Amino acid sequence: MTNIPETGRTPRVQIRLVVIQILVLSLLLTLGGRLWYLQVRNGDEYAKEASGNHVQQVVQPAVRGSILDARGVPIADNETRLVVSASRTDLMKMKDDGKAVLAKLADVLGMSAKDVGEKVRLCDSETPQPCWNGSPYQPIPITDEASPKQALQIRERSEDFPGITAEPTAVRRYAAPGKSNTAQVLGYLSPVTDEEIKKAENTDSPFLRSDQVGRSGLERTYDAQLRGKAGVTRYEVDKLGRVLGKAKDDPTEPGANVVTSIDARVQALSEYWLNDAMKKARKELDRNTNENYKADAGAVVVMENKTGRIVSMASNPDYDPNAWVGGISGKDYTKLTGKKSNYPLLNRAIQGQAAPGSIFKVIPTTAAVNAGYDFNGSYPCPSSYSVGGQVFKNFESKGHGSITLGQALEVSCDTVFYKLSHDQWIKDGGIKPKRDAKDWFYKTAHQFGLGKETGIDLPNEVTGRVPDRQWKKDYWKANKDGWCKQGKKGGDYVEKIAYENCLEGMKMRAGDSVNYAIGQGDTLVTPIQMATIYSAIANGGTMYDPTVGKAIISADGKRVEEIAPKSHGKLPMNEKTRTDIDGALADVATKGTAAWRFGGWPQDKIPMHAKTGTAEVYGKQTTSWFATYTNDYTIVMTISQGGTGSGASGPAVRKIYDGIYGLDEDGNQDLKKALLPQPQKNLPKIEKDGSIDSPKIKPYKPEAPKPPKEQQELAGPPANWRRD
């Protein structure tokens, strides 16, 4: 055997040893670095997580606070019901995604498998309602109306219903005391979403997956106060899940109660007579179309003049907010949101926009006085007024000779306001405005608060519209391309209008200003805006933010946070002008366009002021408006496609006043029958245990009308009165 010299293999061995040493060292360094990272740099974090593995949390949801009327009557509270829920997490672990279990559940509950399936599917951009828009990790309620027998079946056969629970649970109840629905004011709840949970993580009011959140109305505005704070109890457990002891306990804080300025009795009264007025309007013939009025929507607001507090707010069509409790069904969702639903979720008192017609005339009257015209001057009121080749007629083409501005309000003379606005338009430069154009009629509308929100404590209020020169320019820019594409110089009426708008749609024409002066054209207002304006005229000129919330009272009654009235400005008029307009509106109620609706009214005891309005809407029937006030309250009612102001809305407004003040048809007052002869100033009584005294109220029932006397049997107003 040949001996290989040792020196021949030494270099190779040495190289291998060096490589191995480097590898071993690298591994040791990597391991050491990782150990340093875990134990030193992130040691606290991982220790906390490891500790958390031995801590289990038990969450106790807070009881949601009640919403009360001004006297303490609950209009939204909680009741215990048997709620059947499904765990989507458990269902998704099954081979068929839980379809068999849900089918058996549907059979027990007497529901269709389709309806149950829709309840547990998750909402996304491609999934129509009904669906679950809450967290997929929380129990999804299938029904909150399970009977004890159904709940017992589910619990006794738990092996047949994995992932299904049937437990007594506190759920929201909208009580409708005295048949007062109050749906759009109260709003409704729905489950919190993952996105909302994440957004609220570092706030003072974080969400739990089990939370229900206010989606509209007072439930949304005061959600943080009503929701309270859930309790969390943390238990230390061993690796087998056995409880070793209590680690920490955060007690549950029940939600606070919100006291409102709503009077459930007046609310029921308002809802009843609004609905009655709409039903009666549908029986009346519209002479312009030779069809009955459609009266498809309406609203009424009752407001305290000296505070801006809302006593009642009704919107029609309405809905039952209890439909949302426990998850809304597909059938109910379609009723509320479908094309044929007429959108009852809308609160038309704050979200319904329409041309105001003649109730707008207090604004151009003020504008004229501010522009230098004498309130008691003499102004011609012919039957028509011509601008270029266009003739603008008085309502029913009546003339009244020369009259004052006060008389123009009283008889609602359109032509007086046509001329005033047209003259001012010419002074401002007409179609080519001067640099220093005063624009009194538009400027004054903005000063009255139109074109912006009133500040009411309800979500999604709309602004209405003041169609001034800037609005014309903005609107033209947004629609120019469409008009230019559609318009033809020698086309039909629509094509001609589009052609004109394409060329000059940004300019304020004479006809625009003339129409605007009587609350027509592109002008849009909401009932709450007009109620704010008329209540300010009544109280001396202060425009209050309308408010529904009156106080927030903690569940134990120890903390009371009153919500004080707030003002957002003064009317743009001096006291003399306000007094003059106030007197003219009193004349409207006693001898003007509203007088036939206030026959027998005790004007000496309870001074009544009114303004009627009938707004024309292109392609629709006229909108009825009726704005009124006493020393205490303002009431504004509107009915879409309802006819004239005094004809459709007038009788209902009178009935609401009769109920508030306890008046019979002849104007005799019985204070025992009066619902609210003076505004409610005090908060409801809080008992020692924190509960709030709640008087019982009876459902509203109108008194049977007295048989008419022969001399009172009148088909309408006297011939010399104008219906507006």
C-alpha positions in Angstrom: 0.0 0.0 0.0 1.3 3.4 -0.9 1.4 5.8 2.0 0.0 9.3 1.2 1.8 12.0 2.8 -0.2 13.8 5.5 0.7 17.1 4.1 -1.2 16.2 1.0 -4.6 16.2 2.6 -4.1 18.9 5.2 -5.3 21.9 3.1 -8.5 20.2 2.1 -9.3 19.2 5.6 -8.6 22.6 6.9 -10.8 24.2 4.3 -13.7 21.9 5.2 -13.2 22.6 8.9 -13.2 26.4 8.3 -16.5 26.1 6.2 -18.1 24.0 9.0 -17.0 26.4 11.6 -18.4 29.3 9.6 -21.7 27.5 9.2 -21.9 26.6 12.8 -21.1 30.2 13.8 -23.7 31.6 11.4 -26.3 29.3 12.9 -25.4 30.3 16.4 -25.4 34.0 15.5 -28.8 33.6 13.8 -30.2 31.7 16.8 -28.8 34.2 19.2 -30.2 37.1 17.2 -33.6 35.5 17.1 -33.5 34.9 20.8 -32.5 38.5 21.4 -35.4 39.7 19.2 -37.9 37.5 21.0 -36.7 37.9 24.6 -35.3 41.4 24.6 -36.7 43.7 21.9 -40.2 42.2 21.7 -40.2 40.3 25.0 -42.9 42.4 26.6 -45.2 42.1 23.7 -44.9 38.3 23.5 -45.1 37.9 27.2 -48.4 39.9 27.1 -49.7 37.7 24.3 -48.7 34.5 26.1 -50.4 35.8 29.2 -53.5 36.5 27.0 -53.6 32.9 26.0 -54.4 32.1 29.7 -57.1 34.9 29.9 -60.6 34.5 28.6 -63.0 37.4 28.2 -66.8 37.3 28.9 -68.6 40.4 27.4 -71.9 41.6 28.9 -73.6 44.0 26.5 -74.9 47.2 28.0 -78.6 47.8 28.0 -79.5 50.6 25.5 -81.0 53.7 27.0 -84.6 54.7 26.3 -85.9 57.6 24.3 -88.7 59.4 26.1 -91.2 62.1 25.2 -91.3 65.4 27.0 -93.4 64.0 29.8 -91.4 60.8 30.3 -93.4 58.5 28.1 -91.1 55.9 26.5 -91.2 56.1 22.7 -88.3 53.7 22.3 -87.2 51.3 25.0 -86.3 47.6 25.4 -88.2 44.4 26.0 -87.1 40.8 26.6 -87.8 38.4 23.7 -86.7 34.9 22.7 -84.1 35.4 20.1 -82.9 32.6 17.8 -79.4 33.3 16.4 -77.0 31.4 14.2 -73.2 31.4 14.4 -71.9 31.8 10.9 -68.4 30.6 12.0 -69.9 27.3 13.1 -72.0 26.9 10.0 -69.1 27.5 7.7 -67.2 24.5 9.2 -69.9 22.1 8.0 -69.5 20.4 4.6 -72.7 22.0 3.2 -72.0 25.4 4.9 -74.9 24.7 7.3 -77.6 24.5 4.7 -79.2 21.4 6.2 -79.2 22.9 9.7 -80.8 26.1 8.4 -83.4 24.1 6.6 -84.4 22.2 9.8 -84.4 25.5 11.7 -86.7 27.1 9.1 -89.1 24.2 9.6 -89.2 24.7 13.4 -89.6 28.4 13.1 -92.3 28.3 10.4 -90.2 30.3 8.0 -89.0 29.5 4.5 -85.5 28.2 4.0 -84.9 31.1 1.6 -85.7 33.7 4.2 -83.5 32.0 6.8 -80.7 31.8 4.3 -80.9 35.4 3.4 -80.7 36.4 7.0 -77.2 34.8 7.4 -75.6 35.7 4.1 -73.1 38.5 4.2 -73.7 41.9 2.6 -71.4 43.0 -0.2 -71.6 45.0 -3.4 -73.2 42.1 -5.3 -75.6 40.9 -2.6 -78.9 42.6 -2.4 -80.8 43.2 0.9 -81.8 41.4 3.0 -78.4 40.3 4.2 -76.2 40.5 7.3 -74.1 43.7 7.3 -72.7 43.2 10.8 -69.6 41.3 11.8 -69.5 37.7 10.5 -68.0 36.6 13.8 -71.0 37.6 16.0 -74.3 35.6 16.3 -76.7 36.5 13.6 -80.3 36.9 14.8 -82.8 34.9 12.7 -85.9 35.9 14.6 -86.8 37.8 17.8 -90.3 36.4 17.8 -89.7 32.7 18.7 -92.2 31.1 20.9 -91.2 29.2 24.1 -92.1 26.0 22.4 -89.8 26.7 19.4 -87.0 27.8 21.7 -87.4 24.6 23.8 -87.2 22.4 20.6 -83.9 24.0 19.6 -82.3 23.8 23.0 -83.4 20.2 23.7 -82.2 19.0 20.2 -78.9 20.9 20.3 -77.2 18.1 18.4 -79.6 18.7 15.5 -78.9 22.5 15.6 -75.1 23.0 16.0 -74.3 26.7 15.9 -77.9 27.7 16.7 -78.9 29.4 20.0 -82.3 30.4 21.5 -81.9 32.8 24.4 -84.0 35.5 26.1 -82.5 38.8 25.0 -83.2 42.5 25.5 -84.2 43.9 22.1 -85.3 47.3 21.0 -89.0 48.2 21.1 -90.7 51.2 19.5 -93.8 51.5 21.7 -95.9 53.9 19.6 -97.7 55.3 22.8 -101.1 56.6 22.0 -100.7 55.4 18.4 -97.9 57.9 17.8 -95.6 56.3 15.4 -92.7 58.8 15.3 -90.8 56.5 13.0 -88.6 58.9 11.0 -87.7 60.9 14.1 -86.7 57.9 16.1 -84.8 56.0 13.4 -83.7 52.4 13.7 -80.8 50.1 14.6 -78.7 47.6 12.7 -75.6 45.6 13.6 -72.2 47.3 13.8 -69.8 46.5 10.9 -66.2 45.4 11.0 -65.2 48.7 9.4 -67.0 50.6 12.1 -65.4 48.5 14.8 -61.9 49.2 13.4 -62.6 52.9 13.0 -63.8 53.3 16.6 -60.9 51.2 18.2 -59.0 54.2 19.7 -62.0 56.4 20.5 -63.8 57.0 23.8 -66.7 54.9 22.5 -65.4 51.7 20.9 -67.7 49.1 19.5 -68.2 45.4 20.4 -69.2 42.9 17.7 -72.5 42.4 19.5 -73.4 46.1 19.3 -76.4 47.5 17.5 -75.8 51.0 16.0 -78.3 53.8 15.3 -78.7 54.3 11.6 -81.0 57.2 11.4 -83.0 59.6 13.5 -82.4 60.1 17.2 -81.0 56.6 17.4 -78.1 57.8 15.3 -77.6 61.3 16.7 -77.5 60.2 20.3 -76.1 56.7 19.6 -73.0 57.1 21.8 -75.1 58.2 24.8 -77.8 55.6 24.3 -75.4 52.7 23.8 -73.6 52.8 27.1 -70.5 50.7 27.8 -70.4 46.9 27.7 -69.0 45.1 30.7 -65.9 42.9 30.2 -64.9 40.2 32.8 -61.5 38.6 32.3 -60.9 35.1 33.8 -57.5 33.4 34.2 -57.6 29.8 32.9 -55.2 26.9 32.6 -54.2 25.1 29.4 -57.3 22.9 29.8 -59.6 26.0 30.0 -60.3 25.6 33.7 -61.0 28.9 35.5 -58.2 29.7 38.0 -59.6 33.1 39.1 -60.8 36.5 38.0 -58.2 38.7 36.4 -60.0 42.0 35.9 -63.6 43.2 35.8 -64.9 46.3 33.8 -68.5 46.8 35.0 -71.3 47.4 32.5 -72.5 51.0 32.2 -76.2 51.1 31.0 -76.9 53.6 28.2 -78.3 57.0 29.2 -81.9 58.0 28.6 -82.7 60.7 26.1 -85.6 63.0 26.9 -87.1 64.7 23.9 -89.3 67.7 23.3 -91.8 65.4 21.5 -95.2 65.2 23.1 -96.5 61.7 22.2 -100.1 63.0 22.4 -99.5 65.9 20.0 -97.5 63.5 17.8 -100.4 61.1 17.5 -102.7 64.1 16.8 -100.4 65.4 14.0 -100.0 62.0 12.4 -103.7 61.4 12.4 -104.7 64.7 10.8 -101.9 64.7 8.3 -103.0 61.3 7.1 -106.7 62.4 7.2 -105.9 65.4 5.1 -104.1 63.3 2.5 -107.0 60.8 2.3 -109.5 63.6 1.8 -107.3 65.3 -0.8 -107.4 62.1 -2.9 -111.1 62.4 -3.1 -110.9 66.0 -4.5 -110.9 66.6 -8.3 -107.9 68.5 -9.7 -109.5 70.8 -12.4 -106.2 71.2 -14.3 -105.8 67.4 -14.9 -109.4 66.3 -14.5 -108.1 63.6 -12.1 -108.2 63.3 -8.3 -105.3 64.7 -6.4 -102.6 62.0 -5.7 -101.6 63.4 -2.3 -98.6 61.0 -2.3 -96.5 62.5 0.5 -96.7 65.0 3.3 -95.2 66.4 6.5 -96.2 68.5 9.4 -94.0 70.2 12.1 -95.1 71.7 15.4 -92.5 73.9 17.0 -92.2 75.9 20.1 -91.6 79.6 19.1 -89.4 80.7 22.0 -87.0 77.7 22.0 -87.1 76.0 18.6 -88.0 72.7 20.3 -90.0 70.2 18.2 -93.3 69.2 19.8 -94.2 66.9 16.9 -92.8 66.0 13.5 -94.8 63.7 11.2 -93.9 62.4 7.8 -96.2 60.4 5.5 -95.9 57.7 4.2 -94.4 56.3 7.4 -93.4 52.8 8.5 -93.0 50.6 11.6 -89.4 50.9 12.9 -90.0 47.5 14.7 -89.5 45.9 11.3 -85.7 46.4 11.7 -85.6 44.7 15.1 -83.9 41.3 14.9 -83.0 41.8 11.2 -85.4 43.0 8.5 -87.1 40.5 6.2 -86.8 40.7 2.4 -90.5 41.5 2.1 -90.3 44.4 4.6 -87.1 45.7 3.0 -88.8 45.9 -0.4 -91.8 47.7 1.2 -89.4 50.3 2.6 -87.0 50.8 -0.3 -88.6 49.5 -3.5 -89.7 51.7 -6.4 -93.3 51.4 -5.4 -92.7 52.2 -1.8 -92.6 56.0 -2.1 -89.7 55.8 0.2 -91.2 56.0 3.7 -87.7 56.0 5.3 -87.4 59.6 4.2 -88.2 62.2 6.9 -90.0 64.6 4.6 -90.0 67.3 7.3 -86.2 67.7 7.0 -85.5 65.8 3.7 -88.5 66.7 1.5 -87.7 69.6 -0.8 -90.4 71.5 -2.8 -91.2 74.9 -4.1 -92.8 76.8 -1.3 -95.4 78.9 -3.2 -96.9 81.8 -1.4 -95.7 81.0 2.1 -92.4 82.2 0.7 -93.8 85.8 0.3 -92.6 87.0 3.8 -89.1 86.9 2.3 -89.6 89.1 -0.8 -91.8 91.4 1.4 -88.8 91.8 3.7 -86.4 92.2 0.7 -88.6 94.9 -0.8 -88.6 96.9 2.5 -84.8 96.4 2.9 -84.4 97.7 -0.7 -86.3 100.9 0.2 -89.9 100.2 -0.6 -92.6 101.4 1.8 -94.5 98.6 3.5 -97.6 100.8 3.6 -97.1 102.2 0.1 -99.5 101.7 -2.8 -98.7 98.9 -5.3 -100.9 97.8 -8.2 -102.3 94.3 -8.1 -103.6 93.6 -11.7 -104.8 90.2 -12.7 -101.6 89.6 -14.8 -98.1 90.9 -15.4 -96.2 90.8 -18.7 -92.4 90.3 -19.0 -91.3 90.4 -22.7 -93.7 88.2 -24.5 -94.6 86.1 -21.4 -97.7 86.7 -19.3 -97.6 85.8 -15.6 -101.1 85.6 -14.1 -102.4 86.1 -10.6 -103.9 83.0 -9.0 -107.4 82.5 -10.5 -106.6 85.6 -12.6 -108.0 88.1 -10.0 -107.0 91.7 -9.5 -107.3 93.7 -6.3 -106.5 97.3 -7.4 -103.8 99.2 -5.6 -102.9 97.7 -2.2 -100.1 97.8 0.4 -97.5 95.1 0.9 -99.4 93.9 4.0 -102.6 93.5 1.9 -100.6 91.7 -0.8 -99.7 89.1 1.8 -103.3 89.0 3.0 -104.9 88.3 -0.4 -101.7 86.7 -1.7 -101.3 88.9 -4.7 -98.7 87.5 -7.1 -98.5 90.5 -9.4 -97.3 92.8 -6.7 -94.3 90.6 -6.1 -93.8 90.0 -9.8 -93.3 93.7 -10.4 -91.1 94.4 -7.3 -88.7 91.6 -8.3 -88.7 92.5 -11.9 -87.9 96.2 -11.1 -85.1 95.2 -8.8 -83.7 92.8 -11.5 -83.6 95.8 -13.9 -81.9 98.0 -11.3 -79.2 95.3 -10.8 -78.4 95.3 -14.6 -80.8 92.6 -15.8 -79.2 89.9 -17.9 -75.9 91.7 -17.6 -75.6 92.3 -13.8 -73.7 95.3 -12.4 -70.6 94.6 -10.4 -72.3 96.1 -7.3 -75.7 94.3 -8.0 -77.6 94.3 -4.7 -79.7 91.1 -5.5 -82.0 92.0 -2.5 -84.5 89.2 -3.1 -81.8 86.5 -3.2 -79.5 88.0 -0.5 -82.5 88.2 1.9 -83.4 84.5 1.3 -79.9 83.5 2.4 -80.2 85.8 5.5 -83.5 83.9 6.4 -81.4 80.7 6.5 -82.5 79.2 3.2 -80.1 77.2 1.1 -78.4 75.7 4.2 -79.2 73.4 7.1 -81.2 74.7 10.0 -79.0 72.7 12.4 -81.6 70.3 13.7 -80.3 67.4 15.8 -81.4 64.8 13.2 -79.1 63.3 10.6 -79.2 63.9 6.8 -81.0 67.2 6.7 -81.1 68.7 3.2 -80.4 72.3 2.4 -83.0 73.3 -0.1 -82.0 75.8 -2.8 -81.9 79.5 -3.4 -81.5 79.9 -7.2 -79.3 83.0 -7.2 -76.9 84.0 -9.9 -74.1 81.8 -8.6 -76.4 78.8 -8.5 -77.4 79.5 -12.1 -73.7 79.5 -13.2 -72.9 76.3 -11.3 -76.0 74.5 -12.6 -75.2 75.6 -16.2 -71.7 74.2 -15.9 -73.0 70.9 -14.7 -75.7 70.5 -17.4 -74.3 72.4 -20.4 -73.1 69.3 -22.3 -76.4 67.6 -22.0 -78.4 70.7 -23.0 -76.2 71.4 -26.0 -76.5 67.8 -27.2 -80.3 67.7 -26.8 -81.1 71.2 -28.0 -82.4 72.2 -31.4 -83.2 75.7 -32.6 -86.3 74.7 -34.5 -87.2 71.6 -32.4 -90.1 70.8 -30.1 -90.7 72.6 -26.8 -88.2 70.5 -24.8 -85.6 70.8 -27.5 -86.0 74.6 -27.7 -85.6 75.0 -24.0 -82.5 72.8 -24.1 -81.1 75.0 -26.9 -81.7 78.2 -25.0 -80.2 76.7 -21.8 -77.1 75.6 -23.8 -76.5 79.2 -25.0 -77.7 81.3 -22.0 -78.5 78.9 -19.2 -75.9 80.7 -16.9 -77.8 84.0 -17.1 -80.5 85.2 -14.7 -83.4 86.0 -16.9 -86.3 88.3 -16.0 -88.7 85.4 -15.9 -86.4 83.6 -13.4 -86.6 86.6 -11.0 -90.4 87.0 -11.5 -91.1 83.3 -10.8 -88.7 83.3 -7.8 -90.6 86.2 -6.1 -93.6 84.0 -5.4 -91.7 80.9 -4.3 -91.8 79.1 -7.7 -89.2 78.3 -10.3 -86.1 76.6 -9.0 -86.6 77.6 -5.4 -86.7 74.6 -2.9 -87.4 74.7 0.8 -88.1 72.1 3.5 -90.9 72.2 6.1 -88.4 72.6 8.9 -86.8 75.6 7.2 -90.2 77.4 6.9 -91.2 76.4 10.5 -87.9 78.0 11.7 -88.7 81.2 9.7 -92.3 81.6 10.9 -91.4 80.8 14.5 -88.8 83.6 14.4 -91.4 86.0 13.1 -93.6 85.0 16.1 -90.9 85.2 18.8 -89.5 88.6 17.9 -86.9 87.7 15.3 -84.6 85.0 16.8 -83.9 82.0 14.5 -83.4 79.0 16.7 -81.7 75.7 15.8 -84.7 73.3 15.8 -84.0 70.6 18.5 -85.7 67.3 19.4 -83.3 66.3 22.2 -84.1 68.0 25.5 -81.9 66.3 28.0 -79.6 63.3 28.6 -80.2 61.5 31.9 -77.9 58.8 33.2 -79.5 55.4 33.9 -79.2 56.0 37.6 -80.8 59.4 37.3 -77.9 61.2 39.0 -76.5 63.0 35.9 -78.7 65.3 34.0 -77.4 67.1 30.9 -79.9 69.6 29.6 -79.7 70.5 25.9 -80.2 74.3 25.8 -81.8 76.1 22.9 -79.3 77.6 20.5 -79.8 80.5 18.1 -78.2 80.8 14.6 -79.1 84.4 14.0 -81.7 87.1 13.7 -84.2 87.7 10.9 -82.9 90.4 8.5 -85.6 92.9 9.4 -86.1 95.6 12.0 -88.8 95.5 14.7 -91.2 97.7 12.7 -91.1 95.5 9.6 -91.5 92.4 11.8 -94.6 94.0 13.5 -96.0 95.0 10.1 -95.6 91.4 8.7 -97.0 89.9 11.9 -100.1 92.1 11.6 -100.5 91.1 7.9 -100.3 87.4 8.8 -103.0 87.9 11.5 -105.2 89.5 8.7 -104.6 86.4 6.5 -106.1 84.3 9.3 -109.1 86.7 10.0 -110.0 88.1 6.6 -107.5 86.8 4.0 -106.9 83.5 2.2 -106.9 81.4 5.4 -110.0 83.0 7.1 -112.4 80.4 5.9 -110.4 77.8 7.8 -110.4 79.7 11.1 -114.1 80.6 11.4 -115.0 80.9 15.1 -111.3 81.0 16.2 -110.9 82.9 19.6 -108.5 85.5 18.1 -108.8 87.7 21.1 -107.5 85.0 23.5 -105.2 83.0 21.1 -104.0 85.3 18.2 -103.7 83.3 15.0 -101.4 84.1 12.1 -101.2 82.3 8.8 -100.0 82.2 5.3 -101.3 79.9 2.6 -99.3 78.5 -0.3 -100.1 76.6 -3.5 -96.9 75.7 -5.5 -97.0 74.7 -9.1 -94.6 71.8 -10.0 -93.8 71.0 -13.6 -95.3 67.6 -14.5 -97.1 67.2 -11.2 -100.1 68.5 -9.4 -99.8 71.5 -7.1 -98.2 71.2 -3.7 -100.2 72.4 -0.7 -98.5 74.5 2.0 -100.0 76.0 5.2 -97.7 78.0 7.6 -99.3 79.3 10.9 -98.3 80.4 14.4 -99.8 81.5 17.7 -97.8 83.1 20.5 -96.7 79.6 21.6 -96.4 77.4 18.6 -95.7 77.3 14.8 -97.3 74.7 12.7 -96.3 74.1 9.0 -97.9 71.4 6.9 -97.3 70.4 3.3 -98.9 67.8 1.0 -97.2 66.9 -2.2 -99.7 66.8 -5.1 -102.4 67.7 -2.6 -104.1 70.8 -4.1 -104.3 74.3 -2.5 -102.8 75.3 0.8 -106.0 76.3 2.6 -108.1 73.6 0.9 -106.0 70.5 1.6 -103.7 71.4 4.6 -105.9 74.1 6.3 -108.5 71.9 8.0 -105.8 69.5 9.4 -103.8 72.3 10.9 -106.9 73.8 12.5 -107.6 70.3 14.0 -104.1 70.1 15.5 -104.5 73.5 17.1 -107.9 72.6 18.4 -106.4 69.5 20.1 -103.4 71.5 21.6 -105.6 74.2 23.0 -108.7 72.2 23.8 -111.0 74.0 21.4 -114.3 72.8 19.9 -115.5 73.7 16.4 -117.0 77.0 17.7 -113.8 78.1 19.3 -114.9 77.4 22.9 -111.9 76.3 25.1 -112.0 73.4 27.6 -108.6 73.3 29.3 -109.3 69.8 30.6 -109.2 68.6 27.0 -106.2 70.7 26.0 -103.2 68.6 25.3 -100.5 71.3 25.6 -102.0 74.8 26.1 -98.5 76.0 27.1 -95.1 74.5 26.1 -93.7 71.9 28.5 -90.9 73.6 30.4 -89.9 71.0 33.1 -88.2 67.7 32.6 -90.1 64.6 33.7 -89.8 63.6 37.4 -86.8 61.3 38.3 -87.6 58.8 41.0 -85.0 57.9 43.8 -84.1 54.7 42.0 -83.3 56.6 38.8 -86.5 55.6 37.0 -88.5 58.3 35.2 -92.1 58.9 36.0 -94.1 57.9 32.9 -97.8 58.9 32.6 -100.1 56.6 30.6 -101.7 58.0 27.5 -104.7 56.8 25.6 -104.8 56.3 21.8 -105.9 59.5 20.0 -109.5 59.4 18.8 -111.1 62.4 17.1 -114.4 63.7 18.5 -117.4 63.2 16.3 -118.1 66.5 14.5 -121.2 68.5 15.5 -124.1 68.4 13.0 -123.7 71.6 10.9 -126.2 74.4 11.3 -128.1 75.4 8.2 -126.5 78.8 8.1 -123.0 77.1 8.4 -123.5 74.7 5.6 -121.1 76.2 3.2 -119.4 74.4 0.3 -116.4 76.6 0.5 -115.3 80.1 1.4 -117.2 83.3 0.4 -116.8 84.2 -3.2 -114.6 87.2 -2.5 -112.0 85.0 -0.7 -109.1 83.5 -2.5 -108.1 79.9 -1.9 -104.3 79.7 -2.0 
